[in-house]
Structure formats: C-alpha cells, structure tokens
Amino acid sequence: MPLSSVSSDYDPSAPLETRESLSALSPEALSAKLASMKKELATLKARRIRAAATRSLSVTSRLSSCHDLCSSAVNGALHRRASSVDRFRSLTEQLKSTDLLTQNLMRMNSINDVFFIWHAGKFATINGFRLGRLNAIPVDWCVQACSRGGGREKQSEVR
C-alpha cells in the first residue's frame, strides 16, 4: 500500500518520537496524543477495510465476468455438439435407408417387370402378345408388331 494512501498528513522527513520525547510531555498532552493516535488508527483501519472491500468487489466482478464468458462459451460448445450429434444420427439413418433401398433395387430386375416374357403353348409371348407364327396357326402381324414394341406404324412396314 503506498504511503499517500496511509495518511495525507504524514511527513517522512519529520523525526520519529522516542520514549524520551514523550516522557517530557504532561499527562494531559499524553492523553490528547493517545486520543489522536487512536483516532488515526481507527481512520487507517476504516481505509484498509474500504480498500479491501473495493479490491474484493473488483476481483469478484472480474471473476463473475470471466465466469459468464466461460459459461457462455461452454454452453455454445455444448449446443454445437448436440446439434452435430443429432445431424450425425440423422445422416446415419439416411445412409442406412439409402443402402437398404439400393440393395433392394439391385436385386430387382426391372426389365422383367417392364417386359413380361413367357410362353403360351407353342408361342413365345412378350407382355401377352404372341411372337412369331406357325404354319398351322396364323398370328396377325399386328400382334407380332406389338410384341416387338411397335404399334400400327410398324404394321405397314412388316407386311
């Protein structure tokens, strides 16, 4: 603590009082001196308490602001972590669903679903239309063209 904060009327160049100089004083002067020294001691104690309170308030406010900053940073980090975990779980579920769909589609032969190839007696059929003809059983060209994927426009080319 600097000297200026201890007492405003303190003079460091003044000589210190010794036992001999105090013994030369009268009892009333000693009582007055003792009272003034007690008063100065009380003043110094009050200043010291105020300074300590000011320092503790300053430290407390700094600690409080640091605590607020740290807690907001931690809360932000926890929020970002929680949203990242949620996003990760969502993407994991989307990946599982996409993998399952891909596996199902790979097992499926879509051409068989679009073009049902089978036979009906002696005739091969595509989607129920006869393909080809036999000498004994005539098949219209229209039906054959439809089985090959053509319609009436192909019928005129085939004949």
Secondary structure, DSSP 8 states (H G I E B T S, - for coil): --HHHH-TT--TTS----HHHHHTS-HHHHHHHHHHHHHHHHHHHHHHHHHHHHHHHHHHHHHHHHHHHHHHHHHHHHHHHHHHHHHHHHHHHHHHHHHHHHHHHHH--HHHHHS-EEEETTEEEETTEEES--SSS---HHHHHHHTT--HHHHHHH-
